[in-house]
């Protein structure tokens, strides 16, 4: 099975195998051989650590090692780190064709659409066009439009049930909700692919406002399996469950890859019927774990059609959505493909039904990146053309498992799952609501050069609300960009452009009584000139310490992004103290702090030879506050700074 089917799916309880085993016995491997075996077994969390040990700080690491490190981060959805390493790979002469494509995909997954388009076009120039790449470019253009013209959906991270691990695939029930999650337990067996515990089904309380509370591990028999369990579909009476799980028996699918023999445990669908206080297990009749995977079930309203996803033969390609019809004797009829209007050569999965509206997620239709949520009208294999749900329902990352819990003329509520930036963990569960049109409040942002005051066109600007990107676009030839915002909410605006250090600004909630425009200016520090100096604001260290604090890491991450976006940039990163304390002591402390900051940046994938760490102690004061001079705390603080100087561009 080609690895391409795994892209962008990660810990979503993929419809392909989640448990790979190497059949042939092996001798105890060396360090590189161990990393290779972890990678081929798709134990990407382990492989990332192993390959990082092989390449970190080596002057000329092997291209294959760099590629596999980048791919490992890609498959476990650490797209920021994958981007850092892929950006080093693609400039090498022997970089693979797949690495160039994945670099573009990683950029798109993070919403960096102009940069992704540039890489897709470079890929076409080098390797030729393909329908997949052409769709990706159209998707990047569409995503930019959708982010600048978001829908009125309000999206809320359900933090009361989300953890640093994965939660997804929520199904509303009469008394609450069921969903799949990775339990946070050191006692449970771990998945080699994710490095986390195998999925289990949890329940949660669902309140009238749609919020979720009190997560609880289900102890019923359907949750007992050595591998993944979930997600779950449920009938209206709440007495029949359709449970997706990884097959745990011996009849696994066997195949050859990389001159070695492997077996994989495919997904299967189990039916559980409530019998008093217990659950009776049945096999879904069309499971075939030796040949394909099957799962992600959904019932229509009258419970006579069961939709599911599978890579069984006879589909449109990749993973398709199929359906079975309930027969008069209570059995399920033979599977039928939902048709080419829904299914593509990519992957379609996570179906759900609300009346005549059919929702699903796809990598094959025009989307923002990864899995996108689509809506079509119809049933069985007859549907209207699917419509992308737009932003913020969709994001640059994977968005899936869309279900409605209430739908009337005034209000729609429901849930979706996503691994978008700004979440609590990897995959998170989000609630959504949609209400009547609101008051029009417009934010006008102008982006300028901090030194010259010149307006900057083509600057990328992102609008954040509670650490979530809710809109994104580029400035026009006047250096301006407009966003629609809501009253009563606080926002942050972030802007970046090649050749400049990013800038951000926050503003408090507004409560206008009529249509209003708010004006805001971002000033970007240029880094495209040798000798340019500037202070990194808000870089603080604990007393007498050089360890990078979390608040300092956020500022250094901006510098990482700046260096990644400006591949020829080289800098000196210097640390400075005030005059209090011994000069030699201050010099040594500042050197440790500068080195710690450089080490942090290198750990994010930036080449060490692009950075110089220098501690100047108290030798470069910016004011009069030398030894013996009486100064205020603020004056001393001005000397305690971290500074960047451009030494090459």
N, C-alpha and C positions, 0 to 999 in steps of 0.2 A: 504494500500500500504506500503510495507516495506521501511524503511528509507534507506536501502542500495542503492536504486536507486539514492539517492542524492549525494553519495560520489563523491568528486572531481569536482562537477559541479557548485555549489555555485551560483554566480551571472551571469551565462551564459544564462539567460532566459531559464531555464531548460524545458525539454519536459514534465516534470510532473508539478503538480500544484505549482504555486507561490503565491497563496493566500489561506490561511487556515482560517476557522472560526469555533469556538466552538459553537455548536448548543444549548447545554443546558445552562440555566442561572446559574450563580455562585454568591456566596456571596463574599464580598470584601476579598481577600486572604491575609494571612500573608506573611512574607518575603520569607520563603522557598516555600510556596504554590505558590506565585507569580512567583518565578524563575521556578518552575516546569511547571506552565501553559505556560510561555513564551517558554520553551523548547519544550513542546508537541505541541504548535502551530507553532513550527519551526521558532520562532522569535529569532534567534540565537544571533544577535547583542545585543538585550536586555538581553537575558538569560546570556550571558557571563558577563555582568556587574553585574547582580543580584547574580550569583553564586560566582563571585570573592569577593563580599562583605561578603558572607557566610564563605569563606574558608581562606581568607588572614590573615595570622598571627595567625590562630588558631593552638593550639598545636596538636590536633588530629581531623582534619576535617573529616566529613563523606566521605567514599569512593565514594558513589554515587554522592555527590556534586562535588568532584574533577573530577570524570569521565565526568559529564555533563558540567563542565566548560571547560575541555579539548575538548570535542566533539563540544561545541559551537564554540570555536576558529577554530576547524577543518572545520566546515561547512561554516564559513565565510572566510576561506582560510588564516587565520593568523597562518600558519603552524609553525612558530617559537615559538609562545606562546603555541600552541597545544602540541608541542614537550616537552616544559618545564613542562607542567602539566601532560601529559601522562607519562613522565619519573618518576614522583612521584607516579602515580597510579599503574603502573605495578609491583612495588615492594611490594604492599600490598597483604595480603593473600586473601582478598575477592574481588580483582579486577576481572572484568568480562572478559569472553573470547573475546568479541568484543573490549574491551579496548586494549588487547594485540595485536590484529590484526591491529587496527587503529594506534597504536604506530609505528608499522613497516611501515604502509602506510605513516604516517607523515614523517618519516625519508626518505623514498623513494621520497616523493614529494619534499624534499629539496635537493635531489641529494646525500644524505648520504648513498650510496649503500652498502658499507661493513657493516655499522651499521644496515641497514635495513635487510640485509641477516641474520645477527646474530639474529635479533628479529624474523624474519620469521621462522628460524630453531628452535628457542626456542618455538615458537608457535606450530610447528609441533610436537616437543617433548612432549608438554603438552596436545595438543588437537587432534593430528593426522593430516595427510596430506589431502589436497584438491586440485583440479585442479586450483582454483584461486590462492592459495598460491604458488603452484609449478610454475605457470606462472609468478608470481611476482618475484620469485628468479631468473628464467631465464632472466626476464626483467632487473633485477639489474645487472647481468653479461653482458648482451647485452649493457646496457646503459654505463657501464664503458668502454667498447670497443668503442662505438660510440663517447663518449666524448674525448677519446684519439686519435680517428681518425675521426675528424669532416669532414663534406662535405665542399664544396667550396662556399656554400651559404653565402652571406653577409646579415646580419639581422640588421635593423635599426628601433629604436623606433621612431614613428611619434609624436614627442613631441609637435608639433604645434597644434595637436588636442586632444592628450591624457591629462587627468586630474587625480587628486587623486582618482576619482571614476572609474566606469567601462565603457570602450569603446570596442566594439567587432563587429564581423560579417560584415566586410566591403564588399560592392558590387560595383565594378566599373560601372560607367555609361558613356554615351557619353560625358557629360560635367563635370564630376567630380566623386563623389562617395557618396554612402549612407551607413550609419552604425547606430548601436544602442548604446545608451549611457544613463547613469544615470545623469539627469540634476542636476547641483549644485544649488539648490534652497531651501530655508527654507519655501517657500510658498506652495510647492507641497506636496501632500500626500506621506507618506513613506511606503516602503515595510517592513513588520514585520520581514521578513527573513534576509534582508541585512541591515536594518536600513537606507537605502538610498531611494532617489526618484525613482518612477517607470520609467522604460525604455521608451525612446522616440527615434524617428528616426531623425537623423541629416544628413545634407549634408556637403560636403567639396570640396574645389578646388583641383584638381589633376594635378600636373605639369608634364612636359615631363620627368623629372628624377624620377617620381613616388612619389615624396614627396607630402604631404597633408597639406593644409592650409585653414584658414578661416572657422572654424566650424560654422554651422548655424542651429538652430532649425527649422524644417519643420513645416509650419503652415497649411498644407493641411488637409483635412478631415480625411485621413487615420491615422493621428497622434492623433486623439481625442478619448481617452479611459480612464476610471478611473484606469486601471491597466497597465501592461507592453505592449509596442508596439515595435516590432522588434525582430530579424533582417528581412531584406527585400530582395527578389529576383526580378530581373527586366528583361524584354525581350529586344531584340536587338533594337527595335524601341523606347524603353524607354516610352511606353504608356500603359504598363500593369505591375502592381506590385502584388507580392505575399507576403503578410504581415503576419508574425507570431505575434499573440497577445494573452494575457490572456483573456479568455471569461469573460464577465462582467455581464451576465444575471443571472436569478434565477435557471436555470436548471443545477445546479452544481452537481458533483458526490458526493454521500453521502456514508459514511462508518463508521465502529466502530473501535476504537483503544484505548488501555489503559482504557477499560471499559467506554469510553465516545464516544459520537456521534460527527462526524466532517463532514464538507463539504469542497471541494476544487474546485477551479476554474481552469480547465484544459486549456491548450493552444489550439488554433484553428488557421486555415489558412483562411485568407480573400483575395479575388481577387479584385483589383481596376483597372478599365479601364478609361483612360483619355477621357473626353468628353468636348472638347474645353478647358476652363480654370478650369474645375472641374473634380472630380473623382467619378465614379459610383461604388458603393460597391456590391460585389457578395459573397455569401457563397461558399466555396469549398465544393462540394457535399458529401465529406466523413468525414466531421467533426462529432464528436459524443461526446460532452463534458460531457455527463452523464457517459461515460464508459472509455474514453481514451483521451490522448493529441495528438496533431498533429501539426507539424510546420517545420521550417528550410527547405524551398523549394529551388530547383535548377533546371533550365532548361538545356537540352542539346542544342547543337549548332543549330539544325534545329527546335528547340522548339516543338518537337513532343513527348518528354518524360519529365515528371515532377517527379523529385525525391523529397522525403521528409522523415522526421523521425517521428516515432510514436511508442507508446507502445500498439497499438491496438492488439487484440487477433490474434493468428495464427502465431506469429513471432518466432524467435529463442530464445527469452528471453530478458528481459530488454527493452531497446529502440532499435528498428531496423530501417534500411533504407528500404523504400518502393518506388514504382513508379507507375505512371499511364500513359497510352498512349492516345494521342489525337485522338479522333474519327472523322470520316468524317463530322459529323454534328457540330463539334466544341466543343463537350462535352469531359470530361475526363472519360476514361474507369475505371473499378473497380481496386482498389489497388492490386498490386502483390508484394510479398516480394522479395527483391534483392538477396536472397539466402544465403546459409550457407558459401559460400566463403567470403562474405563481413560481414554478421551478425554473432554474437556470443551470448553467454549467458550474456555477459556484455552489454554495451551501445554503439551504433553506431549512429552518428549524424553529422550535418553540411556537407552534401554532396556538391560537386561542380564538374563540368565537363569541360574539355578542350580537344576537339577532342575525341580521344579514351581513354584519360587518365581520370580516375575517382578518386577523392580525397575525403576522409572522415576522421572523427576522431572517436577513439574507446578506450574504457577501457578494451575490451575483448581480443584483440590481444596482442602479446608480445610488451611491451612498456617501456618507461623510467619512467613513473609515471603519474597518472591522465589520462587525454585524450591525446593521441598521434595522429599525422597526418599520414595517410597511403595513398599509391597510388596503384591502380590496373588498368589493361587494360581490356576494355570490355564495355558491356552495358546491361541494363535491369537486368537479373539474371545470366548472363554468364560472369565471370570475371577470370582473372589470380589470382594467390595467391597474396594477398596484401603485399606490401613491406613497412616497416617502413622507413620514410623519414630521420631518423637519426638526429644527432646533427650538427648544431644548429637550424634546423627547429623545432625539438622537444627539450623539456627540461624535467627536473624532475617534472614540474608542468603541468597545463592544456594547451594544444596547439590545436587549432581548427580553423575552418572557413578559410581554405586555398583556395585562389583563384589566378589565374594568370591573369595579365593584358596585358602581351606581351610575346610571345614565338617564337624565330626564331633560326637559326643555331648558332648564336653568343651569344645570350643573352636571359635570361628569367627573367621576373620581375613579382611581384605580392604582395600579402598581406596575413598575417595570424594574428590570435589573440592569446594572451597568458597572463597568470598571473604569468609568470616566475619572479624570483628574479631580482632586478635591474631596474624594470619598473617605470613608473611615478605613477601609481595607482594600482588598483586591476587587472582587465582585461585591457590590452592595445592592440592597433593596431600596428603591425610592418609591414614594407615593406621589401621585400627581392629581391635580384638580384643574378644571377649566370652567371659567365663569363668563358672565356677559362682558361686553366691551367695557373698557375702563377709561378713566381720564387720560388724555394724552400729555405725557411729560417727556420732553426731549432733552437729551444730554449732547451738547456740542463740545467736542474735544479738539483742541488745536495742538499740534506737535511742532516744537521748534528746536533749533540748535541752541544748546545752553550757552555757548560762548558768543555766538554772533547774532542770535535772535532770528536767524533765517528760518523760514517755514520749511518743513520737511514733508514732502509727499512720499507715498509708498511706505510709510511707517505702519507697522502692524500694531493695532490697538485692541486690547481685550478688556471686557467689562466683567468684573467679579462681583458676586453677591454671596456673602458667607463662604469665601474661599472657593466658590464654584464659578467657572467661566460660563456666563450666560449669554454673551454675544461677542463677536469678533469681526474685525474688518480692517481695511487699509485706508489711510488718509488720501484725499484727492489732491489735485494740483494746488489747492489753497491750504494744504496741510490740515484739513478738517475731516472729521467723521462724526456722524450722528447715530445715537442709540436711543431707543425707547426704554424708559425706566418706569418703575412703579412708585407711588407715594408710600411713605411709611417705611421705606427700606434704605439701609445704608449700602454704599457701593465703593468699590475700589477700581481704578482704571490703571492699566499697565500698558506701556508702549515700548516698542523696540524697533531698531532699524540697523541694517548692515553699516558698520563703521562707527557705531554709537553704543554706549552703555545704556541699558534700559532705565526707565524712570517710571514711577508709579505715584498715584495720589488717591487719597480717600476723601469722601465727603458724607456728611450725615444725612439722615432721612429728611425729606421735604414733604410738606402737606399743603400743596397749592389748592385753590378752589376753582381754578380755571386752567386751560391748557397753558403750559409753561415750558420755557427753554432755559436750561442751566448751562453755564459756560465754564470750561475748565481747560487749563494749559499744562502740557507735559514738556519738560525741558530735558533733552537727551544730551549727555556728555559725549563729545567726539573722542574716538580712540584711534582715528585713522591718520595720525600725524606723530612722527617720532619726536620724543621730548615732551609730549602731552602728559600732564600730571593732574591727578584728581584724588580726592579723599573718598574712601569707601565709608559711607555714613553708617552709624549704628553697629560697628563691629566692636563688641565688648568681650573682655575676658574676665574670669573670676580672679580675685586678688591673688597675685603671685603665681598665677597659672597660665599655661599656654594651650590648654585643651580647647578645641573649637566647640563653643556652645551652640545649642540648637538655633538661637536667634541669629548668631553670627553665620551659621551654615546657610540660612535663607539668603543672606546678602551675598555670600560667596557663590551660591548657586546662580545668581544673576551674572557673576563674573564668569562662571563656567559656561553659561549660555552665550555670553558675549564672545568668548574665545572660540567656542564651537562654531559660531556664526561668522567668525572672521578668522579663517584658517591660517593666515600669515601673521597674525598678531602675536608679538612676544612682549612680555612685560617684566618689570621689576616690581615685586610686591614687598613693600617695606613697612616695618612696624616702628612706632615712635612712642616714647614715654615723656612724662613731664620731668622737671628737674629735681623732684624730690627723691631722695635715696641716692646711693653711691653710683657714680657714673659707670663703673665697670659692671656693677650688678644690673643696672638699667640696660646696658648694651647687650649683656647675655640674655636677659629676659626678653628683650625685643627681638633678638635673633631667633629664639625658640618660638616665639609667637608667629613671626613671619614664616618660619619653616613649617610650622603646623598648618598654616593657611595654604601654603604651596602643596604640602602632602595631601591635604583634603582635596584640592583641585585635581591633582594627579590621580587620586583614587576615583575620580569621576570620569576618567578616560582621556584627560588632556595630557599631551606629551610633556615630560619633565623638562626637555630642553627648550621649551617655550616660556619657562618661568625661572626667575631669579629671586631667591629669598634674601632679604637684607634687613638686619636690625640696626637702626641708627641710635637707639637709646635716646638720650636727651640732646644729641648733637645738632638737631635741626628744629629748634623751637620756632614757632610761628608768631611768637609775641615776646614781650619783655621779660617773661617769667623765668629768668635764670636763677641760679643758686643765690639765696639771700634776698631775693626780691619778693615783697609781700603781694600776693595775687589772690584773686577770688577763686572758688572752686570751678566756676565756669571757665575762667582763663586757663587754669591748669588742664581742664578737660579738653580744651582746644588743641593742646599739645599731645594728648594721648589719642593717637589716630593711626589708622591703617591707610597707606597711600599706594596708588598705582601709578607707575610711569611707563609710557610706551617706549620700548627700546627697538622695536622693528614692526613694520606693517607692510 
